[in-house]
């Protein structure tokens, strides 16, 4: 894969609003069958500053014009394809004003996959496993402006209580005000 071809292909995806890719995506985009050749090409693109390695197996087109405030969420979608993922816990409750602290450089995501934390150049992604069924997840979340589904206020508070951390941050009067509306 030569540099100019790579930039042309990334720019074409960028025009469609896509700038986060998995290694598998890139193998299809560049028609590379050999993992060794693909990895060598990706390493060159990272070294040249065309791609940025978010985490193992996920890359971000560094010169994307469509890049927005949701890069971490787009990394989540690339990393956890096939799983149900949604913003919850401190990230959602902060957006609702139920907790006073705003997570900076970090998002908290409930997932049907395994719990783990990923540090990326774009911030930290904290995955917390949920046993909720896909039907219940869809019922208790919605699509807002961001690429990830977001928990309702009640679901985010329930998730925070279930995992048992930072419950002292919850402003119960805000939660009660929402349930009264």
N, C-alpha and C positions, 0 to 999 in steps of 0.2 A: 504494500500500500504506500503510494507516494503521498507526499505532503499536500500537494495541490488537489489531488483527487479527494483526499480526506476532508480538506476544508470545504470543497464544493458539496460533498455529501452532507457534512454537518450543517452547512448553511441552508441546504434544502430542508433538513429536518427542523432547523431553527425557525424557518419561515412558517412552519406548521405548529410552532410553540413547543417543540420537544428538544431538550438539551441534556437530559440525563439518560444514560445508556448502561446496560449490563454488558458483560463480556460476551454473552450469547447474542445480544442484539448486534454488537459490533462484528462478530463473526459472520452474521447474515448480511450486514451492510457491506462488508468488504469481501464477501465470498471467500473467506479463509477456512479451509478444512483442517489445516495443521495448527494445533494449539501453540506449537513452538513459534511458527511464523507470525501468528496473530499476536502473541505476547511480545515478541521482538518489535513489531510494528507499534503496538500500544505503548511500549516503553519509550520508543522514539517520539511519539506524539506527546506523551507526558513531558519528556525532556525538552521538547521544543515549545512547550507551553500552550499547545493546542487543546489538550485534554488535561483535566485535573482528576486525580484519583481520589474519589470521595472515601471509599472504603474498598476492601478487597472485592473485586468483581463489579464495582459500580464506578462509572466515570461521568464527569460533567464537562460539556463543551465549554471551554474557558471564554470563548469570544462570542457566546450566544447573545443576541440582541433581545431575545424573548425571556431572558433570565428575570425572575421576579422574586418576591419575598418568600416564596414557597419552595425553595430549593430543597430544604430538609425533608419536606413532605414528599416531594417528587423522588427523593432518594429512598424514602420508606416504600413508596409504591414499586420502585424498581427492585428493591431488595426483597420485599415480601410479596411478590406476585403469587396469587393462589391462596393467600390468607386473607381473613377479614381483619382490617386494621382501622382504628379510628382514634382521633384526638380525644383525650379524656384526662382525668386526674387534674394535676395542677395547671396544665396548659389550657384546658377547657374552662375550669373554674375561675382562673384568672381572667379569661376573656369575658366571662359572665359577671365579673366583679364580686364573686362570692369569696374569693381570697384576695388579700391585699397585695401579696407578692407576685411580681410578674417574672416568670421564668425567662431569663435572657440567654440566648445561645443554646437553648435546650427545648426539646419537645417531648411530651409524655404521651405514649401511644399504647392503647390496649390492642392486643393481637390474639388471634387464635393460634399463632405460632408460639415459639418458646420465648421466655423472658431473657433479655440480654440488653446490654448497653453498647452503643457504637459511638466512638469519638471520630468526628469527621472534621475537615477543614472548615465546614460550614456550620458546625455546632454539634451538640450531642443529641443522639436519638436514644430514648429509653423505652424499650419494649417491655410491657407487663402482660403476661398471659391471662386470658380470660377463658372460662369454660362455657360462656354463654353461647347459645345456639345462633346460627346465622340469622334465623328469623327474628330472634330477640334483639340481636345487634342492629338489624335493619330497622326494627320498630323503635329502638331507643337512640337512633342517630339520624343525622340528616346531612345533605350536601349543601354546604354554604358556598362561600367564595373560593375557598381553598380546595386543592385537589383531593384531600383526605376527608372522609366522613367525620363529623363532629358529634360527640355525645350531647344529648340534651343536658340541661342543668341537673335534673334529678338523677340521670344515669351517671354523670360524672361524679356527683356527690356519693352515690351508691358505690361506684368503683373505688373512690378514695377511701371510703370507710371499709370496704372489703379488704383492700390491701393493707389497711391499718397504719398509714403513715400520714403525717402532716394534717391530721384531722383537727388539730388545735387551731389551724389557720382559717377554718371555715367560719364565715360570718352567718350564723344561723338566721339572723333577721332577714338577710338577703334571700336565703333559701325559702323561708316562710313567705316572703313577699311574692315570690314567683309562684308558689303553690296556691296562693290566694287569688291570683289573677286568672 
